Amino acid sequence: IGHPEIFPLVFTTKTQEIFNCRVDEDVTEENCFKLIKKEDVIQDLKTRATISDFHPVKKVVLEYPGEELLVVFDAKFQYGQNFYFVASEEAKENLLKPPETAEEKDDDKEEENREETLEVHPYKPPVHKPWVSLGSEKEVEEESVKDTATKIKYMISRVRRKFGAPITFTDKNASHVKDSYVECTSYQDKTFSIKMLEKDVGVQMVPKVREASTQTKWTYPKNAATQYFPRQLSNEEKEESLSSEKLKEFLTSVHLRMEIALQQNEIMNAFFDDWKALAEDESSSGGKPDVYLKAYQSFTDLRYLKDRTISCICWHPTIYGIIAVSARVWLSYEEQVNLSDKSLLQQSVILFWSFFDPIHPQLMLECPEDIYCFQFSPSDPNIIAGGCINGQVVLWDISQHEEKLQNAKTVADGIKVTAVNMVNASILNILQYIYMSLRKNGTEPPLVRYCAVSSIQNSHKKPVTDIHWLPDYFEDNRMGATFENRAEICVQLVTCSPDCSILFWDIPATKLPEQPSSEKVKEEEIFCMAPDVPDTFKHLDLCWKPLIKINLRKSDTNTEYSPVRISLKELHYHYKTSEKVQSLNTLEVPAKDNPYTEMSTPSSKNLKVLENISTDFFVGTEDGEIVYSNWKMEIDSDSAKPHTQKYTIHTETINTLQRSPFFKDVVLSVGGQNFAIWKEGVTNGPILQSSCSAGRYTAGQWSLTRPGIFFIGRDDGNIDIWDLLRKTHEPSHFQNISESMITFISPWIASPKQHFLAVSDGLGVLHVLEICQTLSHPSRNE
């Protein structure tokens, strides 16, 4: 803040009682200083250790030269906290005894000079001088107001006997007495319609000029008629004008321009609106269809979602009505850069909600840090992978609690709320009161600890912003070769982070080689697995390393891409057995040169290499860039070197990069104030780009049932519904969902007749909306 000798501190009530500096009792805004002995502060540091409020300035306190420390009550929070500590004797003396200011010195000096002047120059009374007229009394006489009209005197009298007599009021009909009722109708007074011929006005010039017009009413209409006739030239004058050289030169000079202008008007209309022409004519469809998103459920939590924003939503792949959400603290850009300096004391969890019990969560997953994104495994919904805000990747196994989620309808503790509209804030408050009461009665949902977390030194250096499971029909090895996955179980992940890297993670079924006994004992002393935690991935915990790393940083051009969203290309392949298998098996990398986990390569027997695997992918960056890249693993390198192609369409961070469920080569990107639709193979830019909107787009999602529809969330709490078959220049419909910004959108098909859309906002509230039939059922040949 510019004061290196001042350290802001937070004094709790306990600390204020210990050092007798209670607010509004011992210290006030006027008497804000408090001297504390250095010995007492050191004793408090020894007694309460890290929970002492002086712990952040422990080093400064120990090095302080004086015996007493000055603590000042900051009533106006000038330095951000309720107290601040002065770290030098000079600053302490200046605060306790402020030096004389320059103004005070000037006043003292002026007073001394005045005393000297009085001594040297004694007072002399003024001498009366005669009045000399310069003509000013005439101007005063002219401007003074003089009473020229003769005053009229009126005398009103009353007989003395009526003085003080009581007065009685009676009702009288105005129509019974003549002239007792007079109507005062409005009229236009001609006296005030006099035109001012001359007026003194002061005018000041201004740099801007503005023209305005208004439609006025004509007060005095009059009958008037005008007769006119054309002024025509005589035949002699016409012949002379048409045969003149001046006319011929003019026609010759403008002939070519006139011809070009006429041709252009015939070819195209310069004022034709192409966007509106592409929109469907609603009048021909026989009226507007009924388009809406019906409120179905709302979920929130006063303990784990307070002052947090929901970062990711995932529907359970197999169990009806189960939805999971993760939350994180909303940080500014500076706070995200300095994550290591910020202490997040609130516990981070992933909450599982059920349609049949909206009062409290069914299950909670413990997280080492705030979760930015997570995904269920497509082959086993009990396995969940998530990306932390500190760059680590986490795995959970909820197989022990699968039965509880399936029976959520019968164990709702007697509270069955189905199809409740949570839009009314009073209903939400009542349910939250019931929810807190249930928690006090011991209905806390089970907390599941994570099974494995990746190694910190080998993880991302910044938050994991996107995570995806790779398809279950193939897997990669550390050399970039792709093999058939005959088990058909998803065992690999891909993550991206703004640290300019994309990491591929492998989940081996076998444990790593045993460590030496000394190291194993030492590791067990450091970390001990809880007894109720499944040992599914115990062999990966704290030692899990990435398999492949793609570095999106070019050393030759100093170009850096900070990916926040990634979209892998749909994989097309065919089986091929060849000698390449043997060559891949015999290829080895020295362990000391390979920083990632060594994976055992399958034997060449019964092994099939997947040829024609595409390594193309889209990436959305923090700077709003869309990067289309193709990576190839080099044998003599420990990371992949991508060949990138960059497009700058968005002005802010990309928050959505998703492939269409119907067209695997069509990608939707959302960021800033616009969105774009891309097609692989089209290299000159997006195939559709929206114009800039008034607000910011914060989330986006394709429809799962209609190829031409997608939903976009805004920062004002609205959701825009885009139907490309009806309109391409503006949303076909929009609806307000929340007072806060929309943070995430996730659709789900519960049944052929029931489709849901989960929407979260910045206040930590999850809204479940039912999609109407018009938006969920595709038209013929769509």
FIMISE-123238 format. One line per 10 residues: number of its first residue (from 1); their letters; for each residue x, y, z of C-alpha. Coordinates in steps of 0.25 Angstrom, whole numbers, plus 5000, padded with zeros to 4 digits. Each point is the difference from the previous one (the first is absolute). Example, Ala and Ser with C-alpha at 12.3 -4.5 7.8 and 13.67 -1.06 7.14 Angstrom:
<nupas>
1> as> 5049:4982:5031 ~ 5006:5014:4998
</nupas>
This chain:
<nupas>
1> ighpeifplv> 5000:5000:5000 ~ 5012:5009:5000 ~ 5003:4999:5016 ~ 5011:4989:5002 ~ 5000:5003:5015 ~ 4985:4997:5002 ~ 4995:4985:5000 ~ 4984:4998:5000 ~ 4996:4990:5010 ~ 4986:4993:5004
11> fttktqeifn> 4998:5000:5015 ~ 4989:4990:5004 ~ 4992:5002:5012 ~ 5009:4991:5008 ~ 5012:5008:4997 ~ 4993:5013:5003 ~ 4997:4995:5014 ~ 5015:4994:5002 ~ 5006:5014:4997 ~ 4989:5009:5005
21> crvdedvtee> 4997:5006:4987 ~ 4986:4998:4999 ~ 4993:5008:4989 ~ 4991:5011:5005 ~ 5004:4997:5014 ~ 5016:5001:5001 ~ 5002:5006:4987 ~ 4991:5009:4992 ~ 5001:5008:4987 ~ 5005:5013:5007
31> ncfklikked> 5009:4992:5010 ~ 5005:4989:4991 ~ 5014:4998:5005 ~ 5004:4988:5009 ~ 5014:4997:5005 ~ 5003:4985:5002 ~ 5012:4994:5007 ~ 5009:4992:4991 ~ 5001:4989:5010 ~ 4985:4998:5001
41> viqdlktrat> 5000:4999:4984 ~ 5011:4990:5000 ~ 4993:4992:5012 ~ 4987:5000:4991 ~ 5008:4994:4988 ~ 5006:4989:5009 ~ 4986:4997:5006 ~ 4991:5000:4988 ~ 5010:4998:4989 ~ 4994:5001:4986
51> isdfhpvkkv> 4986:5004:5005 ~ 5006:5012:5006 ~ 4996:5013:4993 ~ 5014:5005:5000 ~ 5005:4987:4993 ~ 5000:5007:4986 ~ 5010:5010:5005 ~ 5008:4991:5010 ~ 5013:5003:4993 ~ 4998:5015:5001
61> vleypgeell> 4996:4999:5015 ~ 5012:4993:5003 ~ 5010:5010:4993 ~ 4993:5012:5006 ~ 5010:5008:5008 ~ 4991:5007:5010 ~ 4993:4994:5013 ~ 4986:5005:4996 ~ 4992:4997:4987 ~ 4990:5011:4995
71> vvfdakfqyg> 4987:4994:4995 ~ 4990:5009:4994 ~ 4985:4998:4998 ~ 4997:5002:4985 ~ 4985:5003:5002 ~ 4998:5005:4985 ~ 5008:4987:4995 ~ 5010:5009:4993 ~ 5010:4989:4999 ~ 4990:4989:4998
81> qnfyfvasee> 4999:4994:5014 ~ 4994:5005:5014 ~ 5015:5002:5006 ~ 5014:5003:4994 ~ 5013:4998:5007 ~ 5011:5011:4999 ~ 5014:4993:4997 ~ 5010:5011:5004 ~ 5003:5010:5012 ~ 5000:5012:4991
91> akenllkppe> 4986:4997:4994 ~ 4995:4998:5014 ~ 5005:5013:5005 ~ 4995:5007:4988 ~ 4986:4994:5002 ~ 5000:5003:5016 ~ 5006:5014:4998 ~ 4998:5005:4986 ~ 5010:5010:4996 ~ 4996:5015:4998
101> taeekdddke> 4995:5002:4986 ~ 5004:5010:4990 ~ 4987:5008:5002 ~ 5002:5001:5015 ~ 5014:5005:4998 ~ 4996:5010:4990 ~ 4989:5005:5010 ~ 5010:5001:5011 ~ 5009:5008:4991 ~ 4989:5009:4996
111> eenreetlev> 4996:5003:5015 ~ 5015:5003:5003 ~ 5000:5010:4988 ~ 4987:5006:5004 ~ 5005:5003:5014 ~ 5013:5006:4994 ~ 4991:5009:4991 ~ 4992:5005:5012 ~ 5012:5004:5007 ~ 5007:5007:4989
121> hpykppvhkp> 4987:5006:4994 ~ 4991:5005:5011 ~ 4985:5002:4996 ~ 4995:5013:4994 ~ 4985:5003:5000 ~ 4995:5004:4986 ~ 4998:5014:4996 ~ 4986:5005:4995 ~ 5000:5005:4986 ~ 4990:5008:4992
131> wvslgsekev> 4990:4993:4991 ~ 5004:5001:4985 ~ 4989:4997:4990 ~ 5003:4992:4988 ~ 4986:4998:4994 ~ 4997:4987:5007 ~ 4988:5005:5008 ~ 4993:5003:4986 ~ 5001:4985:4996 ~ 4995:4996:5014
141> eeesvkdtat> 4988:5010:4999 ~ 4996:4994:4986 ~ 5001:4986:5004 ~ 4992:5002:5013 ~ 4985:4996:5000 ~ 4991:5012:5002 ~ 4985:4999:5003 ~ 4993:5009:4990 ~ 4986:4994:5001 ~ 4990:5006:5010
151> kikymisrvr> 4997:4991:5011 ~ 4985:4996:5003 ~ 4996:4999:5014 ~ 4989:4991:5005 ~ 4993:5000:5013 ~ 4992:4988:5005 ~ 4991:5001:5012 ~ 4991:4992:5009 ~ 4990:5003:5011 ~ 5005:4998:5013
161> rkfgapitft> 4989:4991:5005 ~ 5005:4989:4990 ~ 5014:5000:5005 ~ 5003:4986:5006 ~ 4986:4994:4996 ~ 4999:4985:4997 ~ 5000:4997:4985 ~ 4991:4990:4994 ~ 5002:4994:4986 ~ 4988:4994:4992
171> dknashvkds> 4998:4993:4987 ~ 4995:5008:4988 ~ 4996:4995:4986 ~ 5008:5009:4990 ~ 4989:4998:4990 ~ 4989:5007:5009 ~ 5007:5013:5001 ~ 5003:5009:4988 ~ 5015:5001:4996 ~ 5005:4992:5012
181> yvectsyqdk> 5007:4990:4991 ~ 5010:5005:4989 ~ 5008:4990:4991 ~ 5014:5005:4997 ~ 5004:4993:4987 ~ 5014:5001:4994 ~ 5002:5009:4988 ~ 5012:5005:4992 ~ 5004:5014:5005 ~ 5005:5009:4988
191> tfsikmlekd> 5008:5008:5010 ~ 5010:4989:5001 ~ 5002:4998:4985 ~ 5008:5013:4998 ~ 5012:4998:4991 ~ 5013:5005:5006 ~ 5007:5009:4990 ~ 5013:5001:5008 ~ 5007:4992:5011 ~ 5013:5000:5007
201> vgvqmvpkvr> 5005:4986:4999 ~ 5014:4994:5004 ~ 5005:4989:4990 ~ 5012:4991:5003 ~ 5006:4991:4989 ~ 5000:4985:5002 ~ 5008:4990:4992 ~ 4988:4991:4997 ~ 4988:5004:4991 ~ 4987:4993:5001
211> eastqtkwty> 4988:5001:4991 ~ 4986:4996:5005 ~ 4986:5001:4995 ~ 4986:4999:5005 ~ 4986:4999:4996 ~ 4993:5012:5004 ~ 4985:5004:5001 ~ 4995:5011:4991 ~ 4992:5009:5010 ~ 4993:5009:4990
221> pknaatqyfp> 4996:4993:4987 ~ 4996:5008:4988 ~ 4995:4997:4986 ~ 5010:5002:4990 ~ 5002:4996:4985 ~ 5012:5000:4991 ~ 5000:5000:4985 ~ 5012:4997:4992 ~ 5004:4997:4985 ~ 5013:4995:4994
231> rqlsneekee> 5011:5009:4995 ~ 5003:4995:4986 ~ 5010:5003:4990 ~ 4997:5004:4986 ~ 5003:4992:4988 ~ 5012:5008:4996 ~ 5006:5000:5014 ~ 4998:4984:5001 ~ 5007:4999:4986 ~ 5011:5009:5005
241> slsseklkef> 5002:4992:5013 ~ 5000:4986:4994 ~ 5010:5004:4989 ~ 5010:5007:5010 ~ 5014:4995:5002 ~ 4999:5001:5015 ~ 4988:4989:5000 ~ 5008:4991:4991 ~ 5013:5000:5009 ~ 4991:4998:5012
251> ltsvhlrmei> 4993:4988:4994 ~ 5013:4994:4995 ~ 5007:5001:5014 ~ 4988:4993:5007 ~ 4996:4990:4990 ~ 5009:4989:5005 ~ 4997:5002:5015 ~ 4985:5000:4997 ~ 5001:4987:4992 ~ 5007:4993:5011
261> alqqneimna> 4991:5005:5011 ~ 4988:4995:4992 ~ 5006:4986:4997 ~ 5003:4998:5015 ~ 4986:5004:5004 ~ 4995:4989:4990 ~ 5010:4989:5005 ~ 4998:5001:5016 ~ 4993:5009:5010 ~ 5011:5006:5009
271> ffddwkalae> 4990:5002:5012 ~ 4995:4985:5000 ~ 5001:4993:5014 ~ 5006:4987:4998 ~ 4998:4995:5014 ~ 4985:5003:5000 ~ 4999:4993:4987 ~ 5005:4988:5005 ~ 4990:5000:5012 ~ 4988:4992:4998
281> desssggkpd> 4987:5008:4998 ~ 4992:4997:5012 ~ 4987:5005:4994 ~ 5000:4988:4990 ~ 5001:4990:5011 ~ 4986:5003:5005 ~ 5004:5007:5014 ~ 5012:4999:5010 ~ 5002:4986:5007 ~ 4999:4999:5015
291> vylkayqsft> 5015:5001:5004 ~ 5004:5000:5015 ~ 5008:4994:5010 ~ 4992:4995:5012 ~ 5006:5001:5014 ~ 5000:4986:5006 ~ 5010:5000:5012 ~ 5010:5009:5007 ~ 5011:4996:5009 ~ 5010:5008:5009
301> dlrylkdrti> 5008:4998:5012 ~ 5002:5010:5011 ~ 5013:4993:5005 ~ 5008:4996:4988 ~ 4994:5009:4989 ~ 5000:5013:5008 ~ 5008:5011:4994 ~ 5004:4990:4989 ~ 4997:4998:4985 ~ 4996:4987:4994
311> scicwhptiy> 5012:4996:4990 ~ 4995:4987:4994 ~ 4987:4992:4999 ~ 4999:4985:4996 ~ 4988:4991:5000 ~ 5002:4986:5005 ~ 5000:4991:4987 ~ 4991:4989:5005 ~ 4992:5004:5012 ~ 4988:5009:4998
321> giiavsarvw> 4999:5013:5007 ~ 5015:5000:5005 ~ 5008:5013:4997 ~ 5014:5004:5005 ~ 5005:5014:5001 ~ 5014:5005:5004 ~ 5002:5014:5005 ~ 5012:5010:5002 ~ 5003:5013:5005 ~ 4999:5011:4990
331> lsyeeqvnls> 5013:5006:4999 ~ 5005:5013:4992 ~ 5011:4998:4990 ~ 5011:5005:5010 ~ 4995:4990:5011 ~ 5000:4989:4989 ~ 5015:5003:4997 ~ 5003:5000:5015 ~ 4993:4987:5004 ~ 5011:4996:5009
341> dksllqqsvi> 4999:5013:5008 ~ 4985:4998:5003 ~ 4995:4991:5011 ~ 4987:4993:4997 ~ 4994:4996:5014 ~ 4987:4995:4995 ~ 4999:4985:4997 ~ 4999:4997:4985 ~ 4990:4989:4996 ~ 4992:4994:4988
351> lfwsffdpih> 4985:4999:5004 ~ 4991:4990:4995 ~ 4985:5004:4999 ~ 4987:4992:4998 ~ 4987:5004:4994 ~ 4993:4993:5011 ~ 5007:5007:5011 ~ 5003:5015:4997 ~ 5003:5003:5015 ~ 5014:4995:5002
361> pqlmlecped> 5010:4992:4991 ~ 5001:4985:4999 ~ 5015:4999:4999 ~ 5012:5009:5001 ~ 5014:4998:4994 ~ 5012:5005:5008 ~ 5009:5009:4992 ~ 5014:5004:5003 ~ 4998:5014:4993 ~ 4988:5006:4993
371> iycfqfspsd> 4996:4992:4988 ~ 5000:5008:4986 ~ 4994:4988:4992 ~ 4997:4985:5002 ~ 4994:4989:4991 ~ 4994:4986:5003 ~ 5007:4988:4993 ~ 4992:4996:4988 ~ 5003:4985:5003 ~ 4998:5000:5015
381> pniiaggcin> 4991:5012:5006 ~ 5006:4997:5014 ~ 5014:5005:4995 ~ 5001:5015:5000 ~ 5011:5009:4996 ~ 5002:5014:5003 ~ 5009:5012:4998 ~ 5005:5009:5012 ~ 5002:5015:5000 ~ 5015:4997:5004
391> gqvvlwdisq> 5002:4991:4987 ~ 4999:4986:5006 ~ 4991:4989:4995 ~ 4991:4992:5010 ~ 4993:4987:4999 ~ 4988:4995:5008 ~ 4993:4986:5001 ~ 4986:5001:5005 ~ 4996:4985:4998 ~ 4997:4999:5015
401> heeklqnakt> 4990:5010:4999 ~ 4993:4996:4987 ~ 4988:4994:5007 ~ 4998:5012:5008 ~ 4998:5009:4988 ~ 4991:4990:4993 ~ 4991:4999:5013 ~ 5000:5016:5002 ~ 4985:5000:4997 ~ 4997:4991:5012
411> vadgikvtav> 5010:5006:5010 ~ 4996:5015:4999 ~ 4997:5000:5015 ~ 4985:5002:4998 ~ 5002:5013:4991 ~ 4995:4997:4986 ~ 5000:5013:4992 ~ 4997:4997:4985 ~ 5000:5010:4989 ~ 5001:5012:5009
421> nmvnasilni> 5002:5013:4994 ~ 5011:5007:5008 ~ 4999:5013:4993 ~ 4993:5006:5012 ~ 5011:5005:5010 ~ 4991:4997:5013 ~ 4998:4986:4996 ~ 5015:4998:4998 ~ 5002:5007:5014 ~ 4990:4990:5007
431> lqyiymslrk> 5007:4988:4993 ~ 5014:5005:5005 ~ 4995:5001:5014 ~ 4995:4986:4999 ~ 5013:4996:4994 ~ 5008:5006:5012 ~ 4991:4993:5010 ~ 5002:4987:4994 ~ 5015:5001:5000 ~ 4999:5004:5015
441> ngtepplvry> 4992:4987:5002 ~ 5012:4992:4995 ~ 4996:4998:4985 ~ 5013:5004:4994 ~ 5003:4993:4987 ~ 5012:4991:4999 ~ 5013:5006:4996 ~ 5008:4991:4991 ~ 5015:5003:5000 ~ 5008:5000:4986
451> cavssiqnsh> 5008:4987:4997 ~ 5011:5006:4993 ~ 5006:5014:4996 ~ 5011:5003:4990 ~ 5014:5004:5004 ~ 5001:5015:5002 ~ 5014:5002:4993 ~ 4995:4992:4988 ~ 4986:5007:4999 ~ 4995:5012:4993
461> kkpvtdihwl> 5006:5013:5006 ~ 4987:5007:4999 ~ 4985:4996:5002 ~ 4995:4988:4992 ~ 4989:5007:4991 ~ 4995:4988:4992 ~ 5001:4985:5001 ~ 4995:4989:4991 ~ 5000:4985:5000 ~ 5006:4994:4987
471> pdyfednrmg> 4992:4989:4993 ~ 5000:4986:5005 ~ 5004:4993:4987 ~ 5014:5005:5000 ~ 5012:5005:5009 ~ 5013:5007:4998 ~ 5014:4997:5005 ~ 5011:5009:5004 ~ 5005:5000:4986 ~ 4988:5006:4994
481> atfenraeic> 4996:4986:4993 ~ 4985:4996:5001 ~ 4996:4986:5003 ~ 4987:4992:5001 ~ 4993:5000:5013 ~ 4994:4986:5001 ~ 4995:5002:5014 ~ 4991:5012:4994 ~ 5001:5007:5014 ~ 5004:5015:5000
491> vqlvtcspdc> 5014:5000:5006 ~ 5005:5014:4995 ~ 4998:5014:5002 ~ 5004:5013:4993 ~ 5000:5014:5008 ~ 5004:5014:4996 ~ 5004:5012:5008 ~ 5004:5014:4997 ~ 5015:4996:5003 ~ 5001:4998:4985
501> silfwdipat> 5000:4984:5002 ~ 4990:4989:4996 ~ 5003:4987:5008 ~ 4995:4986:4997 ~ 4998:4991:5013 ~ 5000:4985:5000 ~ 4993:4992:5011 ~ 5008:4986:5001 ~ 4993:4988:5006 ~ 5013:4995:5006
511> klpeqpssek> 5007:5006:5011 ~ 5014:5007:4998 ~ 5013:4992:5004 ~ 5002:4999:5015 ~ 5008:5011:5006 ~ 5012:4997:5009 ~ 4996:4997:5014 ~ 5006:5012:5006 ~ 4993:5009:4990 ~ 4987:4993:5002
521> vkeeeifcma> 5001:5001:5015 ~ 5003:5015:4999 ~ 4988:5002:4990 ~ 4991:4993:5009 ~ 5004:5009:5012 ~ 4997:5012:4991 ~ 4986:4995:4995 ~ 4991:4990:5005 ~ 4987:4996:4992 ~ 4987:5001:5008
531> pdvpdtfkhl> 4994:4986:5003 ~ 4987:5004:4993 ~ 5006:5004:4987 ~ 5000:4990:4989 ~ 5014:4995:4995 ~ 4996:5001:4986 ~ 5011:5009:4996 ~ 5009:5000:5012 ~ 5012:4997:4992 ~ 4998:5013:4992
541> dlcwkpliki> 4998:5009:5012 ~ 5010:5012:5001 ~ 5009:4993:4989 ~ 4991:5000:4988 ~ 5007:5007:4988 ~ 4995:5003:4986 ~ 5003:4991:4989 ~ 5001:5010:4988 ~ 5002:5015:5001 ~ 4997:5010:4989
551> nlrksdtnte> 5007:5013:5001 ~ 4992:5012:4993 ~ 5012:5009:5001 ~ 5009:5003:4988 ~ 5014:5003:5004 ~ 5004:5006:4986 ~ 4989:5010:5000 ~ 4998:5002:5015 ~ 4985:4997:4997 ~ 4992:4995:5012
561> yspvrislke> 4986:4994:5000 ~ 4993:4999:5013 ~ 4989:4989:4998 ~ 4988:5000:5009 ~ 4991:4991:4991 ~ 5004:4989:4991 ~ 4992:4992:4990 ~ 5006:4987:4994 ~ 4996:4996:4986 ~ 4991:4988:4998
571> lhyhyktsek> 5009:4988:4998 ~ 5000:4992:4988 ~ 5008:4987:4999 ~ 5002:4986:4994 ~ 5008:4989:5006 ~ 5013:4996:4993 ~ 5011:4991:5005 ~ 5014:5002:4995 ~ 5015:5000:5003 ~ 4998:5014:5007
581> vqslntlevp> 4994:4993:5012 ~ 5013:4993:5002 ~ 5008:5013:4998 ~ 4991:5007:5010 ~ 5002:4989:5010 ~ 5015:5000:4999 ~ 5001:5015:5000 ~ 5004:5005:5014 ~ 5003:5013:5007 ~ 5010:5001:5011
591> akdnpytems> 4993:5002:5014 ~ 5009:5012:5003 ~ 4995:5007:4988 ~ 4985:4997:5001 ~ 4994:5009:5011 ~ 4986:4993:4999 ~ 4995:4986:5006 ~ 5006:4989:4992 ~ 4990:4991:4995 ~ 5002:4985:4996
601> tpssknlkvl> 4998:4999:4985 ~ 4992:4988:4996 ~ 5006:4988:4993 ~ 5000:4999:4985 ~ 4991:4987:5001 ~ 4986:5003:4997 ~ 5002:5015:4999 ~ 4994:5009:4990 ~ 5004:5014:4997 ~ 4989:5010:4996
611> enistdffvg> 5004:5007:4987 ~ 4994:5013:4995 ~ 4998:5005:5014 ~ 4998:5015:4999 ~ 5007:5009:5010 ~ 4993:5013:4996 ~ 4993:5008:5011 ~ 4994:5014:5003 ~ 5005:5008:5011 ~ 4994:5013:5006
621> tedgeivysn> 5009:5009:5007 ~ 5000:5010:5012 ~ 5002:5011:4989 ~ 4988:4997:4992 ~ 5007:4992:4989 ~ 4996:4988:4993 ~ 5012:4991:4997 ~ 4999:4988:4991 ~ 5012:4991:5002 ~ 5005:4987:4996
631> wkmeidsdsa> 5010:4993:5009 ~ 5010:4989:4997 ~ 5009:4993:5011 ~ 5015:5001:4997 ~ 5009:4988:5003 ~ 5011:5009:5005 ~ 4992:5009:5008 ~ 4992:4999:5013 ~ 4988:5009:4995 ~ 4992:5001:4988
641> kphtqkytih> 5002:5012:4990 ~ 4987:5005:4994 ~ 4998:5007:4987 ~ 4990:5011:5003 ~ 4990:5009:4992 ~ 4995:5012:5008 ~ 4987:5007:4998 ~ 4996:5013:5008 ~ 4985:5001:5000 ~ 4997:5002:5015
651> tetintlqrs> 5005:5012:5009 ~ 4999:4992:5013 ~ 5003:4987:5006 ~ 4994:4988:4993 ~ 4990:4994:5010 ~ 4994:4989:4991 ~ 5006:4991:4989 ~ 4991:4989:4996 ~ 4997:4991:4988 ~ 4986:4998:4995
661> pffkdvvlsv> 4994:4986:5005 ~ 4995:4998:4985 ~ 5012:5006:4992 ~ 5014:4996:5006 ~ 5007:5010:4991 ~ 4992:5012:5004 ~ 5004:5007:5013 ~ 4993:5011:5008 ~ 5009:5011:5007 ~ 4995:5010:5010
671> ggqnfaiwke> 5008:5012:5006 ~ 4999:5014:5002 ~ 4988:5007:4993 ~ 4998:4990:4988 ~ 5000:4985:4996 ~ 5005:4993:4988 ~ 4998:4987:4993 ~ 5012:4993:4994 ~ 5001:4988:4990 ~ 5013:4992:4999
681> gvtngpilqs> 5006:5001:4986 ~ 4995:5014:4999 ~ 5013:5008:5002 ~ 4996:5015:4997 ~ 4992:5002:5013 ~ 4987:4996:5006 ~ 4988:4996:4991 ~ 4991:5008:5009 ~ 5003:5012:5009 ~ 4990:5008:5008
691> scsagrytag> 5001:5015:5002 ~ 5004:5006:5013 ~ 4989:5000:5011 ~ 4997:5011:5010 ~ 5005:4991:5012 ~ 5010:4989:5001 ~ 4998:4985:4997 ~ 5004:4991:5012 ~ 4996:4986:4996 ~ 4995:4992:4988
701> qwsltrpgif> 4995:4986:4997 ~ 4994:4992:4988 ~ 4986:4994:5000 ~ 5001:4985:5002 ~ 4988:4997:4991 ~ 4999:5012:4989 ~ 5012:5002:4992 ~ 4997:5015:4997 ~ 4998:5004:5014 ~ 5010:5005:5011
711> figrddgnid> 4998:5007:5013 ~ 5009:5012:5004 ~ 5001:5006:5014 ~ 5002:5015:5003 ~ 5006:5008:5011 ~ 4986:5006:5003 ~ 4994:4987:5004 ~ 4993:4998:4987 ~ 5001:4988:4990 ~ 4999:5002:4985
721> iwdllrkthe> 4994:4988:4992 ~ 5006:5000:4986 ~ 4992:4993:4989 ~ 5008:5000:4987 ~ 4988:4995:4992 ~ 4992:5012:5004 ~ 5010:5012:5002 ~ 5015:5001:4999 ~ 5001:5015:5003 ~ 4994:5000:5014
731> pshfqnises> 4995:4990:5010 ~ 4987:4994:4997 ~ 4996:5001:5015 ~ 5006:5004:5013 ~ 4996:4998:5015 ~ 5005:5006:5013 ~ 5005:4989:5010 ~ 5007:5007:5011 ~ 5004:5014:5005 ~ 5015:4996:4999
741> mitfispwia> 5009:4996:4988 ~ 4998:4986:4994 ~ 5012:4991:5003 ~ 4997:4986:4994 ~ 4990:4993:4991 ~ 4997:4985:4999 ~ 4989:4993:4993 ~ 4995:4986:5003 ~ 4990:4991:4994 ~ 4992:4993:5011
751> spkqhflavs> 4990:4993:4991 ~ 4995:5002:4985 ~ 4989:5010:5006 ~ 5008:5006:5011 ~ 5012:5009:4997 ~ 5008:5008:5011 ~ 5009:5012:4999 ~ 5009:5003:5013 ~ 5004:5014:5001 ~ 5009:5006:5011
761> dglgvlhvle> 5003:5014:5004 ~ 5010:5008:5007 ~ 4992:5000:5014 ~ 5002:4985:5001 ~ 4986:4996:4996 ~ 4997:4988:4991 ~ 4988:5002:4991 ~ 4994:4987:4993 ~ 4991:5004:4989 ~ 4991:4992:4992
771> icqtlshpsr> 5001:5002:4985 ~ 4987:5001:4992 ~ 4996:4991:4989 ~ 5003:5010:4989 ~ 5015:5001:5004 ~ 5002:4985:5002 ~ 4993:4993:4989 ~ 5007:5002:4986 ~ 4992:5004:4988 ~ 5000:4991:4988
781> ne> 5013:4998:4993 ~ 5007:5011:5009
</nupas>
